[in-house]
């Protein structure tokens, strides 16, 4: 049986860490792309640290599946109101970056993509997050 290669965008956050822990139990290689270094990774994990997550010059090997666990940290009150600066950052991270990550993964051979995101999203909400 051929070992599969999985890619995780954003394994240093809460959801990404849980995804990484789960995938570490499988027999295959893992590539993680984070904004900051994550310590204590298993031997089969290859970590790429990109502070600004500029994916334009990123060369990836052939991958089978990608998990996108990217998101903007928000305080509880920001679920009700976001400043323009925070909203711009939110759209850049939670929309543009996720689209670019999916495109990069597809170009590297990923046939399936899992987007791990917030629960309770509602189309048409006045709140950007919901």
Secondary structure in CASP SS format (residue, H / E / C, confidence):
PFRMAT SS
TARGET T0000
AUTHOR 0000-0000-0000
METHOD secondary structure of the structure
MODEL  1
X C 1.00
X C 1.00
X C 1.00
X E 1.00
X E 1.00
X E 1.00
X E 1.00
X E 1.00
X E 1.00
X C 1.00
X C 1.00
X C 1.00
X C 1.00
X H 1.00
X H 1.00
X H 1.00
X H 1.00
X H 1.00
X H 1.00
X H 1.00
X H 1.00
X H 1.00
X H 1.00
X C 1.00
X C 1.00
X C 1.00
X C 1.00
X E 1.00
X E 1.00
X E 1.00
X E 1.00
X E 1.00
X E 1.00
X E 1.00
X C 1.00
X C 1.00
X C 1.00
X C 1.00
X C 1.00
X C 1.00
X C 1.00
X C 1.00
X C 1.00
X C 1.00
X E 1.00
X E 1.00
X E 1.00
X E 1.00
X E 1.00
X C 1.00
X C 1.00
X C 1.00
X C 1.00
X C 1.00
X C 1.00
X C 1.00
X C 1.00
X C 1.00
X C 1.00
X C 1.00
X C 1.00
X C 1.00
X C 1.00
X C 1.00
X E 1.00
X E 1.00
X E 1.00
X E 1.00
X C 1.00
X C 1.00
X C 1.00
X C 1.00
X C 1.00
X C 1.00
X C 1.00
X H 1.00
X H 1.00
X H 1.00
X H 1.00
X C 1.00
X C 1.00
X C 1.00
X C 1.00
X H 1.00
X H 1.00
X H 1.00
X H 1.00
X H 1.00
X H 1.00
X H 1.00
X H 1.00
X H 1.00
X H 1.00
X H 1.00
X H 1.00
X H 1.00
X H 1.00
X H 1.00
X H 1.00
X H 1.00
X H 1.00
X H 1.00
X H 1.00
X H 1.00
X H 1.00
X H 1.00
X H 1.00
X C 1.00
X C 1.00
X C 1.00
X C 1.00
X E 1.00
X E 1.00
X E 1.00
X E 1.00
X C 1.00
X C 1.00
X C 1.00
X C 1.00
X C 1.00
X C 1.00
X C 1.00
X C 1.00
X C 1.00
X C 1.00
X C 1.00
X C 1.00
X C 1.00
X C 1.00
X C 1.00
END
